[in-house]
């Protein structure tokens, strides 16, 4: 996946499998001051959040940063997370280059499932790996926006109606699974200035 990311999106400062030469640029994450509200704990949530195997060992080590684990250790800047999300906000284009055809873009962003998530305690509409904003209202004011939150508050989103994308990364994690107030405040300021 790291090779595909570099080949398909050259020039972005995004890494799945961070080369050792880049390790000194990595900020250390500080854990949240309280645990997230996971809702009712069932077997699925226990496996996702609480069992020994739910968090890969070695976070923050050189081995962790170097391995290619797309679900948990993408390293990058907020700027380039926003730039890759711009593909969804700008009709499949990145830097005036078409990277997704209209058909692929439509297939990637259409709703595939909606309802109470099996892991997160929220009702979510999912596209292909992206949360849809309709009914969630965590990616700005427009229903057609979409994005994704990372544990602790990081977020990347795209709004095709406003032709806007953004991202937030932090060193101090929060207990919010989605809807981190820091992100929502930044989005409100951004849309308010537009």
C-alpha positions in Angstrom: 0.0 0.0 0.0 2.9 2.4 0.7 4.3 1.8 -2.7 0.9 2.4 -4.4 0.4 5.6 -2.4 3.8 6.9 -3.5 3.4 5.8 -7.2 -0.2 7.0 -7.6 0.2 10.3 -5.7 3.8 11.4 -6.2 5.0 14.4 -4.3 2.7 14.0 -1.3 4.2 14.0 2.1 2.2 10.9 3.1 3.7 7.6 4.1 2.5 4.1 4.8 5.8 2.6 5.9 7.9 5.6 6.8 11.6 5.4 5.7 14.1 5.7 8.5 15.4 8.9 7.0 12.1 10.5 7.8 11.7 9.3 11.5 13.2 12.4 13.0 10.3 14.5 11.6 7.7 12.5 13.5 5.9 14.2 16.5 5.2 12.1 19.5 1.5 11.5 20.4 0.3 12.2 23.9 -2.5 10.0 25.1 -5.9 11.5 25.9 -6.6 12.5 29.5 -9.7 10.3 29.6 -11.0 7.2 27.8 -13.5 7.5 24.9 -17.1 6.7 25.3 -17.4 3.4 23.4 -21.1 2.9 24.2 -22.3 -0.5 25.2 -19.3 -2.9 25.2 -20.0 -6.1 23.2 -17.7 -8.7 21.7 -17.1 -6.6 18.6 -16.1 -3.5 20.5 -14.1 -5.5 22.9 -12.1 -7.0 20.0 -11.7 -3.5 18.3 -10.7 -1.6 21.4 -9.9 -3.6 24.5 -8.4 -7.0 23.7 -4.6 -7.4 23.7 -4.5 -7.7 19.9 -6.6 -4.6 19.3 -3.6 -2.3 19.2 -0.5 -3.4 17.4 2.6 -3.5 19.7 5.4 -1.1 19.3 3.7 2.2 18.5 6.2 5.0 18.3 9.1 2.6 17.7 11.2 2.6 14.5 9.8 -0.8 13.6 6.2 0.5 14.0 6.9 3.5 11.8 8.6 1.5 9.1 6.0 -1.3 8.7 3.1 -0.9 6.2 -0.1 -0.9 8.3 -2.6 1.2 6.3 -5.3 1.0 9.0 -3.2 2.5 11.8 0.1 4.1 10.9 -0.1 6.5 8.0 2.4 9.3 8.7 1.9 12.6 7.0 1.2 16.3 7.2 -2.2 18.0 7.6 -1.5 19.9 4.4 -1.0 16.7 2.3 -3.9 14.9 3.9 -6.1 17.9 2.8 -4.5 17.7 -0.6 -5.3 14.0 -1.1 -8.9 14.7 0.1 -9.1 17.4 -2.5 -9.5 14.6 -5.0 -13.0 14.1 -3.7 -13.7 17.9 -3.4 -12.4 18.7 -6.9 -14.1 16.2 -9.1 -11.4 13.6 -9.1 -8.5 16.0 -9.8 -5.3 16.6 -7.9 -2.9 19.4 -9.0 -4.8 19.7 -12.3 -4.3 16.0 -13.0 -7.2 13.6 -13.2 -6.6 10.7 -10.7 -10.2 9.4 -10.5 -12.6 9.2 -13.4 -16.1 10.5 -12.9 -17.4 6.9 -12.7 -14.8 5.9 -10.1 -15.4 9.0 -8.1 -19.1 8.3 -8.0 -18.6 4.7 -7.1 -16.1 5.6 -4.3 -18.4 8.2 -2.7 -21.8 6.6 -3.0 -23.4 5.4 0.2 -22.8 1.6 0.7 -24.2 1.1 4.1 -26.0 3.3 6.8 -26.9 2.6 10.3 -25.6 2.1 13.8 -21.9 1.3 13.4 -20.8 -2.0 14.8 -17.7 -0.5 16.4 -18.3 3.3 16.8 -21.3 4.3 18.9 -22.8 6.4 16.1 -25.2 6.1 13.2 -23.0 6.4 10.1 -23.4 6.3 6.4 -20.3 4.8 4.8 -18.9 5.3 1.3 -15.8 3.3 0.2 -13.8 3.8 3.4 -15.1 7.3 4.0 -17.8 8.5 6.4 -20.6 10.4 4.7 -21.7 13.7 6.4 -25.4 13.3 5.8 -27.0 12.8 9.2 -23.6 12.9 10.9 -22.7 16.6 10.4 -19.0 16.2 11.4 -17.5 17.4 8.2 -18.9 20.9 7.8 -22.4 22.1 7.0 -23.0 20.3 3.6 -24.6 16.9 3.5 -22.5 15.8 0.5 -19.2 16.2 2.4 -17.3 13.1 3.5 -14.2 12.2 5.5 -12.7 10.2 8.2 -11.6 10.6 11.8 -8.6 8.9 13.4 -8.4 7.9 17.0 -7.7 10.9 19.2 -9.1 13.6 17.0 -7.2 13.6 13.7 -9.5 14.2 10.7 -9.5 14.7 7.0 -12.5 15.7 5.0 -13.7 16.9 1.5 -16.7 18.9 0.6 -17.5 18.8 -3.1 -20.3 21.4 -2.9 -17.9 24.0 -1.4 -14.9 22.6 -3.4 -13.1 22.5 -0.1 -10.9 20.0 1.7 -9.2 20.1 5.0 -7.3 18.1 7.6 -6.4 18.3 11.3 -3.6 16.4 13.0 -2.5 16.9 16.6 0.0 15.6 19.2 -2.4 15.6 22.1 -5.1 13.1 21.5 -8.6 13.7 22.8 -11.2 11.1 24.0 -13.5 11.9 21.0 -13.9 9.1 18.5 -15.4 11.5 16.0 -16.5 15.1 16.3 -13.4 16.4 18.2 -14.3 20.0 19.2 -11.0 21.2 17.9 -11.8 20.0 14.4 -15.4 21.3 14.6 -14.1 24.7 15.7 -11.7 24.8 12.8 -14.3 23.8 10.3 -16.7 26.5 11.7 -14.1 29.1 11.3 -13.2 27.9 7.8 -16.7 27.9 6.5 -17.5 31.2 8.3 -14.6 32.8 6.4 -15.6 31.5 3.0 
